[in-house]
Amino acid sequence: MFALCRADVGGRTLLVAGGDGPGTAVRDPATGERAACLGLDLAGLISGHGWVRGACQVRPAEGPPLIVTAGYDDGPRVWDVTKEIT
């Protein structure tokens, strides 16, 4: 794991963790269960970075908190975690 940040989603505090694998895990620290996986789709790398090196939560003036991840593909990705929770 190379990146870790907090994600506030619907009154829950979750953790976003990224590393060398496809997708970025969103976990509930209270239960240890996976709540979502950002960027894991058919190939595992299509919409995500594959290798996440940084993650942070940002709070826009309006709307839900967002997660921004950065990886080796030299581009940031912005995620609305509320849409990704299973």
C-alpha positions in Angstrom: 0.0 0.0 0.0 1.4 3.4 -1.0 -1.6 5.7 -0.6 -4.1 6.0 2.3 -6.8 8.6 3.0 -10.1 9.1 4.8 -13.4 9.2 2.9 -16.5 10.6 4.6 -19.5 9.0 3.0 -23.1 9.3 4.2 -22.2 9.6 7.9 -19.6 6.8 7.7 -15.8 7.2 7.8 -14.1 4.9 5.3 -10.5 4.4 4.3 -9.3 4.6 0.7 -6.1 2.5 0.1 -4.1 2.2 -3.1 -1.0 0.4 -4.1 0.5 -1.8 -6.9 -2.7 -3.7 -7.8 -5.6 -2.8 -10.0 -8.3 -0.7 -8.4 -8.2 1.3 -5.2 -9.9 -0.3 -2.2 -12.4 1.5 -0.1 -12.7 -0.2 3.3 -14.8 0.2 6.5 -12.2 0.4 9.3 -14.9 -0.6 11.9 -15.6 -4.0 10.2 -12.6 -4.4 7.9 -15.0 -5.1 5.0 -14.5 -3.8 1.5 -17.2 -1.2 0.7 -16.1 -0.5 -2.9 -13.2 -0.7 -5.3 -12.5 2.4 -7.4 -11.4 1.8 -11.0 -11.8 -1.9 -11.0 -13.6 -2.9 -14.2 -13.3 -5.4 -17.0 -9.6 -5.2 -17.4 -8.9 -3.9 -13.9 -7.0 -0.9 -15.3 -9.4 0.8 -17.7 -10.8 3.5 -15.5 -8.3 3.4 -12.6 -4.6 3.9 -12.5 -3.4 0.4 -11.7 -0.6 1.8 -9.4 -1.9 4.5 -7.1 0.8 6.6 -5.4 -1.4 9.3 -3.8 -4.9 9.8 -2.5 -6.7 12.6 -0.8 -10.2 13.7 0.1 -11.4 17.1 -1.1 -14.6 18.9 -0.1 -16.2 21.0 -2.8 -18.3 24.0 -1.6 -21.4 22.0 -2.9 -21.9 18.3 -3.3 -20.3 15.3 -1.6 -16.7 14.9 -0.6 -14.6 13.6 -3.5 -11.5 11.4 -3.6 -8.6 12.3 -5.9 -6.0 9.7 -6.7 -2.8 9.9 -8.6 -0.8 7.1 -10.2 1.9 6.3 -12.6 -0.3 7.3 -15.6 0.5 10.9 -14.8 -3.1 11.9 -14.5 -5.4 12.5 -11.5 -8.7 10.7 -11.2 -11.6 12.2 -9.3 -14.1 9.8 -7.6 -17.5 10.3 -6.0 -17.2 7.5 -3.5 -21.0 7.7 -2.7 -21.6 6.4 -6.2 -19.2 3.5 -5.9 -20.3 2.1 -2.5 -21.8 -1.4 -2.9 
